[in-house]
Amino acid sequence: MPLEPQPGRRQYVKFTFFKTDPAWRRLDPMERDRHRAEFAAVVNNWAEDNLVRCYSTVGTRGDADFMVWQVSYDLADVQRMASELMGTELGAWLGVPYSYLSMTKNSSYVEKYSGPAGDRFTRLSLAPGEHKYLFVYPLTKKREWYGMPKEERQEAMNQHIAIGHTFSSVKLNTTYSFGLDDQEFVLAFETDEPGDFLDLVQELRPSYSSAFTETDVPIFTCVTTTAEGMLETMAGVRRTVTA
């Protein structure tokens, strides 16, 4: 469920990627079902008060099986939810190969963007859509970027934003990690058409601002699902095949 916007308050954002010990799949099926039900119940319980979205990365990444996207107005919620998930029976079989913490923040570049479709909207509250795919990656700029005159950076970002506006099927959620985590930003793109996102990234490569990217990997292709769905896919539940 979406969080009710609280004017003037920023949100904490957490992307947690989980990897399952392969030995877990050799447990008795009934035991695995119990583990999945308990884990899903914890996720769904937190979704009553936080914004929680679930994604499968099975088949799209070899080093992660699923991802939970959590948004809250209280940083303590991030720690409490992680603790409760680790405390489940399935949690004993899970590793966290990737974890990104960030916050919402208004962008001075977007606010001062003067090109076409220059929306003036707040970024303090995330409002994810109902798209099938989510593409997530951490981003850090080169230090030289911050030493450039502000006007030059704005001009570079105007070009960057204008390119993004030509791909209306792709929704961007930008959050900030300065001082909170290793990366500077976490970018989460939503779309129903993976090819549109591929084309967008390719179009952005020659842009001036992209030349100042220090790192923008790893990148994750995530498939939207439910808590139960991401665990079922992780468990390797097979569809019934008729002869």
C-alpha positions in Angstrom: 0.0 0.0 0.0 1.2 3.5 -0.7 2.4 5.7 2.2 0.3 8.8 2.9 2.4 11.8 1.9 3.6 13.8 4.9 4.3 17.4 3.6 7.9 18.4 4.1 9.0 15.0 5.3 11.6 12.9 3.4 11.4 9.1 3.1 13.9 6.4 3.8 14.3 3.9 0.9 15.8 0.5 1.1 16.6 -2.0 -1.7 17.5 -5.4 -0.3 18.6 -8.3 -2.6 18.5 -11.8 -1.2 20.3 -15.0 -2.3 19.1 -18.4 -1.1 21.5 -21.2 -0.1 21.0 -23.9 -2.8 20.9 -26.5 0.0 17.5 -25.0 1.1 15.9 -26.4 -2.0 16.8 -30.0 -0.9 14.7 -29.7 2.3 11.4 -31.5 2.6 8.7 -29.7 0.5 6.4 -29.2 3.4 9.2 -27.6 5.5 10.0 -25.2 2.6 6.4 -24.3 2.3 6.3 -23.4 5.9 9.4 -21.3 5.6 8.0 -19.4 2.6 4.6 -18.8 4.3 6.3 -17.4 7.4 8.6 -15.1 5.4 5.8 -13.8 3.2 3.6 -13.1 6.3 6.4 -10.9 7.7 6.7 -9.0 4.4 2.9 -8.5 4.1 2.7 -7.4 7.7 5.2 -4.6 7.0 3.3 -3.6 3.9 0.4 -2.5 6.0 2.4 0.5 7.4 5.3 0.9 4.9 5.4 1.0 1.1 6.8 -2.5 0.3 7.2 -3.9 -3.2 8.4 -7.4 -4.1 10.4 -8.5 -7.1 12.0 -11.7 -8.5 15.5 -11.7 -10.0 15.5 -15.4 -10.8 16.8 -15.9 -14.3 17.9 -12.2 -14.7 20.8 -12.3 -12.1 22.9 -15.2 -11.0 23.9 -13.6 -7.7 20.4 -12.7 -6.3 17.0 -14.5 -6.2 14.6 -11.7 -5.1 14.4 -8.1 -3.9 12.3 -6.2 -1.4 11.9 -2.5 -1.9 10.9 -0.8 1.3 9.9 2.9 1.8 9.3 4.4 5.3 9.3 7.7 7.1 11.2 6.1 10.0 14.8 4.7 9.6 14.1 2.3 12.5 11.5 0.6 10.3 14.3 -0.5 7.9 16.2 -2.1 10.7 13.2 -3.7 12.3 11.9 -5.3 9.1 15.4 -6.6 8.3 15.7 -8.1 11.7 12.3 -9.8 11.5 13.1 -11.3 8.1 16.4 -12.6 9.4 14.6 -14.1 12.3 12.4 -16.3 10.2 13.3 -19.9 9.5 13.9 -19.0 5.8 16.1 -16.1 7.0 18.7 -18.6 8.2 19.2 -19.8 4.6 19.4 -16.3 3.1 22.4 -14.1 2.3 22.2 -10.4 1.3 24.7 -9.9 -1.6 23.5 -6.3 -2.3 21.8 -3.7 -0.1 21.2 0.0 -0.9 20.0 2.6 1.5 18.9 6.0 0.3 16.5 8.9 1.0 14.1 11.1 -1.1 15.2 14.6 -1.9 14.0 17.4 -4.2 16.3 17.7 -7.3 17.6 21.2 -8.0 18.3 20.1 -11.6 14.6 19.1 -12.2 13.3 22.2 -10.5 15.4 24.5 -12.8 15.0 22.4 -15.9 13.7 24.7 -18.7 13.2 22.2 -21.5 10.0 20.5 -22.8 7.8 18.7 -20.2 9.6 20.4 -17.4 7.4 19.2 -14.6 7.7 21.0 -11.3 6.9 18.3 -8.7 8.1 17.2 -5.3 10.4 14.2 -5.0 10.0 13.9 -1.2 7.4 11.1 -1.6 7.9 8.1 -3.9 4.8 7.0 -5.8 5.8 3.8 -7.7 3.5 2.8 -10.5 2.1 -0.6 -11.4 4.7 -1.6 -14.0 5.8 -5.1 -14.7 9.6 -4.5 -14.6 11.9 -2.5 -12.3 15.6 -1.7 -13.2 17.7 -0.8 -10.2 21.3 0.4 -10.0 23.6 2.5 -7.7 25.2 5.5 -9.3 28.3 7.6 -8.2 29.5 10.6 -10.1 33.2 11.6 -10.5 34.4 14.3 -8.1 35.2 16.5 -11.1 31.4 16.8 -11.7 30.9 18.6 -8.4 33.8 21.0 -9.2 32.1 22.3 -12.3 30.2 25.6 -12.3 26.6 25.0 -11.3 25.3 26.5 -14.5 27.4 24.1 -16.6 26.1 21.1 -14.5 22.5 22.4 -15.1 23.0 22.6 -18.8 24.4 19.1 -18.9 21.4 17.8 -16.8 19.0 19.7 -19.1 20.2 17.5 -21.9 20.0 14.4 -19.8 16.5 15.1 -18.6 15.3 16.0 -22.1 16.4 12.6 -23.4 14.6 10.9 -20.5 11.4 12.8 -21.4 11.4 11.2 -24.9 10.8 7.8 -23.2 7.4 8.4 -21.6 7.0 4.6 -21.0 9.8 4.7 -18.5 9.2 6.1 -15.0 12.3 7.1 -12.9 12.5 7.1 -9.2 15.7 8.8 -8.0 16.9 8.6 -4.4 20.0 9.9 -2.6 22.6 8.1 -0.6 25.3 10.8 0.2 26.7 9.9 3.6 24.2 7.0 4.1 25.8 4.3 1.9 28.7 3.7 -0.5 26.9 5.1 -3.6 25.6 8.6 -4.2 22.3 7.8 -5.8 20.0 4.8 -6.3 18.1 4.8 -9.6 15.0 2.7 -10.0 13.3 2.7 -13.5 9.8 1.3 -13.9 8.4 0.2 -17.3 6.4 -2.5 -19.0 8.8 -2.6 -22.0 12.4 -3.6 -21.2 13.4 -2.6 -24.7 12.4 1.0 -24.0 14.7 1.1 -21.0 17.5 -0.5 -23.0 17.1 2.2 -25.7 16.9 5.0 -23.1 20.2 3.9 -21.5 21.9 3.7 -24.9 20.6 7.2 -25.8 22.0 8.5 -22.5 25.5 7.1 -23.0 26.8 9.9 -25.3 25.3 12.7 -23.1 27.7 15.1 -21.5 26.7 14.3 -17.9 27.2 10.6 -18.5 30.9 11.3 -19.1 31.1 12.1 -15.4 29.8 8.8 -14.2 32.2 7.0 -11.9 30.2 3.8 -11.6 26.7 2.6 -12.4 26.8 -1.1 -11.7 25.6 -3.6 -10.8 22.3 -3.3 -12.5 19.3 -5.5 -11.7 16.4 -6.5 -13.9 13.6 -7.1 -11.5 10.2 -8.7 -12.2 7.3 -7.3 -10.2 5.4 -9.9 -8.1 3.9 -10.6 -4.7 5.8 -11.8 -1.6 4.3 -15.2 -2.2 5.2 -15.1 -5.9 8.9 -14.1 -5.5 9.3 -17.0 -3.0 7.6 -19.5 -5.2 9.8 -18.5 -8.1 12.9 -18.7 -5.9 11.8 -22.2 -4.6 11.7 -23.5 -8.2 8.0 -24.5 -8.1 7.3 -26.0 -11.5 4.2 -25.5 -13.5 2.1 -28.6 -14.2 3.0 -30.1 -17.6 0.3 -32.1 -19.4 1.2 -34.8 -21.8 
